[in-house]
Amino acid sequence: MLSLLRVNNNYIEVINGNNPISGTDIQKIKIGVDVLMKEMDKGGSIANKYRKRQYWFFFLGMIFFIVWHILELYLKMD
């Protein structure tokens, strides 16, 4: 997540012309924007993968919690 924020910060610097590598050269800015957009897309897809995984682990945890409580109630019936 921090790398995605760093890429976003670099993107803003390049767009504003404050990046020391691209400076105010239009061609370098265009190349920098293209590269940074690809990095943001890649980072976004990785974050999306982790979001989906967290979603499913949450529901799996809820199911295990309910099964555990039902098992505890069943064992205490004796």
DSSP file (Angstrom, degrees, kcal/mol; ACC not computed):
  #  RESIDUE AA STRUCTURE BP1 BP2  ACC     N-H-->O    O-->H-N    N-H-->O    O-->H-N    TCO  KAPPA ALPHA  PHI   PSI    X-CA   Y-CA   Z-CA
    1    1 A M     >        0   0    0      0, 0.0     4,-1.8     0, 0.0     5,-0.1   0.000 360.0 360.0 360.0 -39.5    0.0    0.0    0.0
    2    2 A L  H  >  +     0   0    0      1,-0.2     4,-2.3     2,-0.2     5,-0.1   0.869 360.0  55.0 -65.6 -34.7    2.8    2.4    0.8
    3    3 A S  H  > S+     0   0    0      1,-0.2     4,-2.3     2,-0.2    -1,-0.2   0.876 105.9  52.3 -66.1 -35.0    4.4    1.8   -2.6
    4    4 A L  H  > S+     0   0    0      2,-0.2     4,-2.1     1,-0.2    -1,-0.2   0.883 109.8  48.8 -66.4 -38.0    1.1    2.7   -4.3
    5    5 A L  H  X S+     0   0    0     -4,-1.8     4,-2.3     2,-0.2    -2,-0.2   0.884 110.4  51.2 -66.8 -37.9    1.1    6.0   -2.3
    6    6 A R  H  X S+     0   0    0     -4,-2.3     4,-2.5     2,-0.2    -2,-0.2   0.907 110.1  48.9 -64.9 -42.0    4.7    6.6   -3.3
    7    7 A V  H  X S+     0   0    0     -4,-2.3     4,-2.3     2,-0.2    -2,-0.2   0.904 111.0  50.7 -63.9 -41.0    3.8    6.1   -7.0
    8    8 A N  H  X S+     0   0    0     -4,-2.1     4,-2.1     2,-0.2    -2,-0.2   0.901 110.1  49.6 -63.3 -41.0    0.9    8.4   -6.6
    9    9 A N  H  X S+     0   0    0     -4,-2.3     4,-2.1     1,-0.2    -2,-0.2   0.912 111.3  48.9 -64.1 -42.7    3.1   11.1   -5.0
   10   10 A N  H  X S+     0   0    0     -4,-2.5     4,-2.5     1,-0.2    -2,-0.2   0.875 108.1  55.3 -63.9 -36.9    5.7   10.7   -7.9
   11   11 A Y  H  X S+     0   0    0     -4,-2.3     4,-2.6     2,-0.2    -2,-0.2   0.924 108.0  47.8 -60.7 -45.3    2.8   11.0  -10.4
   12   12 A I  H  X S+     0   0    0     -4,-2.1     4,-2.2     1,-0.2     6,-0.2   0.898 111.4  51.0 -64.4 -40.0    1.7   14.3   -8.9
   13   13 A E  H  X>S+     0   0    0     -4,-2.1     5,-2.4     2,-0.2     6,-0.9   0.913 111.5  47.4 -62.6 -42.7    5.3   15.6   -8.9
   14   14 A V  H ><5S+     0   0    0     -4,-2.5     3,-0.7     4,-0.2    -2,-0.2   0.926 111.5  50.1 -65.7 -44.4    5.8   14.6  -12.6
   15   15 A I  H 3<5S+     0   0    0     -4,-2.6    -1,-0.2     1,-0.2    -2,-0.2   0.900 113.0  46.4 -60.8 -41.3    2.5   16.3  -13.6
   16   16 A N  H 3<5S-     0   0    0     -4,-2.2    -1,-0.2    -5,-0.2    -2,-0.2   0.595 113.6-117.7 -78.2 -10.1    3.4   19.5  -11.8
   17   17 A G  T <<5S+     0   0    0     -4,-0.8    -3,-0.2    -3,-0.7    -2,-0.1   0.682  83.0 117.5  82.1  18.0    6.9   19.5  -13.3
   18   18 A N      < +     0   0    0     -5,-2.4    -4,-0.2    -6,-0.2    -5,-0.1   0.444  38.0 111.3 -96.7  -2.0    8.6   19.2   -9.9
   19   19 A N     >  -     0   0    0     -6,-0.9     4,-2.6     4,-0.4    -9,-0.0  -0.576  64.3-142.5 -76.2 131.7   10.3   15.8  -10.5
   20   20 A P  T  4 S+     0   0    0      0, 0.0    -1,-0.1     0, 0.0    -6,-0.0   0.771  97.7  48.7 -67.3 -24.2   14.1   16.2  -10.7
   21   21 A I  T  4 S+     0   0    0      2,-0.1     7,-0.0     1,-0.1    -2,-0.0   0.942 123.7  26.4 -80.0 -49.5   14.3   13.5  -13.5
   22   22 A S  T >4 S+     0   0    0      1,-0.2     3,-1.6     6,-0.1     7,-0.2   0.826  83.1 172.7 -85.1 -32.1   11.6   14.8  -15.9
   23   23 A G  T 3<  -     0   0    0     -4,-2.6    -4,-0.4     1,-0.2    -1,-0.2  -0.360  67.8 -38.4  60.2-135.2   11.7   18.5  -14.9
   24   24 A T  T 3  S+     0   0    0     -6,-0.1     2,-0.4    -2,-0.0    -1,-0.2   0.259  97.0 127.4-108.2  10.3    9.5   20.6  -17.2
   25   25 A D    <>  -     0   0    0     -3,-1.6     4,-2.3     1,-0.2     5,-0.2  -0.569  53.4-147.7 -71.2 122.4   10.3   18.7  -20.4
   26   26 A I  H  > S+     0   0    0     -2,-0.4     4,-2.4     1,-0.2     5,-0.2   0.880  94.7  50.1 -61.7 -42.1    7.0   17.7  -22.0
   27   27 A Q  H  > S+     0   0    0      1,-0.2     4,-2.3     2,-0.2    -1,-0.2   0.909 112.2  46.9 -65.9 -41.5    8.3   14.4  -23.6
   28   28 A K  H  > S+     0   0    0     -6,-0.2     4,-2.7     2,-0.2    -1,-0.2   0.875 111.4  52.2 -67.2 -36.1    9.9   13.3  -20.3
   29   29 A I  H  X S+     0   0    0     -4,-2.3     4,-2.8    -7,-0.2    -2,-0.2   0.927 109.4  49.5 -64.1 -44.2    6.7   14.2  -18.4
   30   30 A K  H  X S+     0   0    0     -4,-2.4     4,-2.3     2,-0.2    -2,-0.2   0.920 113.4  45.9 -61.7 -44.0    4.6   12.1  -20.9
   31   31 A I  H  X S+     0   0    0     -4,-2.3     4,-2.5     2,-0.2    -1,-0.2   0.925 113.7  49.5 -63.7 -44.4    6.9    9.1  -20.6
   32   32 A G  H  X S+     0   0    0     -4,-2.7     4,-2.6     1,-0.2    -2,-0.2   0.898 110.5  49.9 -61.7 -41.6    6.9    9.5  -16.8
   33   33 A V  H  X S+     0   0    0     -4,-2.8     4,-2.5     2,-0.2    -1,-0.2   0.918 110.9  49.7 -64.2 -43.3    3.1    9.7  -16.6
   34   34 A D  H  X S+     0   0    0     -4,-2.3     4,-1.8    -5,-0.2    -2,-0.2   0.931 113.7  45.3 -61.0 -45.7    2.8    6.5  -18.8
   35   35 A V  H  X S+     0   0    0     -4,-2.5     4,-1.9     1,-0.2    -2,-0.2   0.923 114.6  47.6 -64.6 -44.4    5.2    4.6  -16.6
   36   36 A L  H  X S+     0   0    0     -4,-2.6     4,-2.4     1,-0.2    -1,-0.2   0.856 108.5  54.7 -68.5 -34.2    3.6    5.7  -13.4
   37   37 A M  H  X S+     0   0    0     -4,-2.5     4,-2.3     2,-0.2    -1,-0.2   0.902 107.9  50.0 -64.9 -39.4    0.1    4.9  -14.6
   38   38 A K  H  X S+     0   0    0     -4,-1.8     4,-2.3     2,-0.2    -2,-0.2   0.906 111.3  49.2 -63.5 -40.5    1.2    1.4  -15.4
   39   39 A E  H  X S+     0   0    0     -4,-1.9     4,-2.7     2,-0.2    -2,-0.2   0.891 110.2  50.7 -65.8 -39.1    2.7    1.1  -11.9
   40   40 A M  H  X S+     0   0    0     -4,-2.4     4,-2.5     2,-0.2    -2,-0.2   0.900 110.4  49.6 -66.0 -39.4   -0.5    2.4  -10.4
   41   41 A D  H  X S+     0   0    0     -4,-2.3     4,-2.1     2,-0.2    -2,-0.2   0.917 112.6  47.3 -63.7 -42.4   -2.6   -0.1  -12.3
   42   42 A K  H  X S+     0   0    0     -4,-2.3     4,-1.8     2,-0.2    -2,-0.2   0.931 114.4  46.3 -64.5 -45.4   -0.4   -2.9  -11.2
   43   43 A G  H  X S+     0   0    0     -4,-2.7     4,-2.3     1,-0.2    -2,-0.2   0.864 111.3  53.1 -64.9 -35.9   -0.4   -1.8   -7.6
   44   44 A G  H  X S+     0   0    0     -4,-2.5     4,-2.2     2,-0.2    -1,-0.2   0.876 107.5  50.2 -67.0 -37.8   -4.2   -1.4   -7.7
   45   45 A S  H  X S+     0   0    0     -4,-2.1     4,-1.9     2,-0.2    -1,-0.2   0.875 110.8  49.5 -69.5 -35.2   -4.7   -4.9   -9.0
   46   46 A I  H  X S+     0   0    0     -4,-1.8     4,-2.0     2,-0.2    -2,-0.2   0.920 111.9  48.3 -67.0 -43.1   -2.6   -6.3   -6.2
   47   47 A A  H  X S+     0   0    0     -4,-2.3     4,-2.1     1,-0.2    -2,-0.2   0.881 110.3  52.4 -63.9 -37.3   -4.5   -4.3   -3.6
   48   48 A N  H  X S+     0   0    0     -4,-2.2     4,-2.3     2,-0.2    -1,-0.2   0.882 106.8  52.8 -65.6 -38.0   -7.8   -5.5   -5.1
   49   49 A K  H  X S+     0   0    0     -4,-1.9     4,-2.1     1,-0.2    -2,-0.2   0.919 111.0  46.5 -62.7 -43.5   -6.6   -9.1   -4.9
   50   50 A Y  H  X S+     0   0    0     -4,-2.0     4,-2.5     2,-0.2    -2,-0.2   0.855 109.5  54.9 -67.8 -34.0   -5.8   -8.6   -1.2
   51   51 A R  H  X S+     0   0    0     -4,-2.1     4,-2.1     2,-0.2    -2,-0.2   0.928 109.8  46.2 -64.3 -44.5   -9.1   -7.0   -0.6
   52   52 A K  H  X S+     0   0    0     -4,-2.3     4,-2.1     1,-0.2    -2,-0.2   0.905 112.4  50.6 -63.9 -41.1  -11.0   -9.9   -2.1
   53   53 A R  H  X S+     0   0    0     -4,-2.1     4,-2.3     1,-0.2    -2,-0.2   0.909 110.2  49.6 -63.9 -41.7   -8.9  -12.4   -0.1
   54   54 A Q  H  X S+     0   0    0     -4,-2.5     4,-2.0     1,-0.2    -1,-0.2   0.893 108.5  54.4 -63.7 -39.3   -9.6  -10.4    3.1
   55   55 A Y  H  X S+     0   0    0     -4,-2.1     4,-1.8     1,-0.2    -2,-0.2   0.927 111.2  43.8 -59.2 -47.7  -13.4  -10.5    2.3
   56   56 A W  H  X S+     0   0    0     -4,-2.1     4,-2.4     1,-0.2    -2,-0.2   0.872 111.5  52.7 -70.8 -36.4  -13.4  -14.2    1.9
   57   57 A F  H  X S+     0   0    0     -4,-2.3     4,-2.3     2,-0.2    -1,-0.2   0.859 106.7  55.2 -65.3 -33.9  -11.3  -14.8    5.1
   58   58 A F  H  X S+     0   0    0     -4,-2.0     4,-2.0     2,-0.2    -2,-0.2   0.950 111.7  42.0 -62.0 -49.3  -13.7  -12.7    7.0
   59   59 A F  H  X S+     0   0    0     -4,-1.8     4,-2.2     1,-0.2    -2,-0.2   0.876 113.1  53.0 -68.1 -36.4  -16.7  -14.8    6.0
   60   60 A L  H  X S+     0   0    0     -4,-2.4     4,-2.4     1,-0.2    -1,-0.2   0.898 108.9  50.8 -62.7 -40.1  -14.8  -18.0    6.5
   61   61 A G  H  X S+     0   0    0     -4,-2.3     4,-2.3     2,-0.2    -2,-0.2   0.887 108.4  51.8 -64.0 -39.6  -14.0  -16.8   10.0
   62   62 A M  H  X S+     0   0    0     -4,-2.0     4,-2.3     2,-0.2    -2,-0.2   0.919 110.4  48.5 -62.8 -42.5  -17.6  -16.1   10.7
   63   63 A I  H  X S+     0   0    0     -4,-2.2     4,-2.6     1,-0.2     5,-0.2   0.932 112.2  47.8 -64.4 -45.5  -18.6  -19.6    9.6
   64   64 A F  H  X S+     0   0    0     -4,-2.4     4,-2.5     1,-0.2    -1,-0.2   0.880 110.7  53.1 -62.3 -37.3  -15.9  -21.2   11.7
   65   65 A F  H  X S+     0   0    0     -4,-2.3     4,-2.2     2,-0.2    -2,-0.2   0.924 111.3  45.1 -63.2 -45.2  -17.0  -19.1   14.7
   66   66 A I  H  X S+     0   0    0     -4,-2.3     4,-2.4     2,-0.2    -2,-0.2   0.918 113.7  49.2 -66.1 -43.7  -20.7  -20.2   14.3
   67   67 A V  H  X S+     0   0    0     -4,-2.6     4,-2.5     1,-0.2    -2,-0.2   0.903 110.2  52.3 -62.0 -40.6  -19.7  -23.8   13.9
   68   68 A W  H  X S+     0   0    0     -4,-2.5     4,-2.4    -5,-0.2    -1,-0.2   0.920 110.8  46.8 -61.4 -44.7  -17.5  -23.6   17.0
   69   69 A H  H  X S+     0   0    0     -4,-2.2     4,-2.4     2,-0.2    -2,-0.2   0.890 111.8  50.3 -67.6 -38.3  -20.3  -22.2   19.1
   70   70 A I  H  X S+     0   0    0     -4,-2.4     4,-2.3     2,-0.2    -1,-0.2   0.917 111.3  49.2 -63.9 -41.9  -22.8  -24.8   17.8
   71   71 A L  H  X S+     0   0    0     -4,-2.5     4,-2.4     2,-0.2    -2,-0.2   0.905 110.2  50.9 -63.0 -42.1  -20.2  -27.5   18.7
   72   72 A E  H  X S+     0   0    0     -4,-2.4     4,-1.5     2,-0.2    -2,-0.2   0.916 111.2  48.0 -61.8 -43.6  -19.7  -26.1   22.1
   73   73 A L  H  X S+     0   0    0     -4,-2.4     4,-0.5     1,-0.2    -2,-0.2   0.898 111.5  50.6 -64.6 -39.6  -23.5  -26.0   22.8
   74   74 A Y  H >< S+     0   0    0     -4,-2.3     3,-0.9     1,-0.2     4,-0.3   0.907 110.0  49.2 -64.6 -42.0  -23.8  -29.6   21.6
   75   75 A L  H >< S+     0   0    0     -4,-2.4     3,-0.6     1,-0.2    -1,-0.2   0.778 108.3  54.3 -70.1 -25.8  -21.0  -30.8   23.8
   76   76 A K  H 3< S+     0   0    0     -4,-1.5    -1,-0.2     1,-0.2    -2,-0.2   0.548  87.8  81.4 -84.1  -7.2  -22.5  -29.1   26.9
   77   77 A M  T <<        0   0    0     -3,-0.9    -1,-0.2    -4,-0.5    -2,-0.2   0.752 360.0 360.0 -70.3 -23.0  -25.9  -30.8   26.4
   78   78 A D    <         0   0    0     -3,-0.6    -1,-0.3    -4,-0.3    -2,-0.1   0.492 360.0 360.0 -67.3 360.0  -24.7  -34.0   28.1
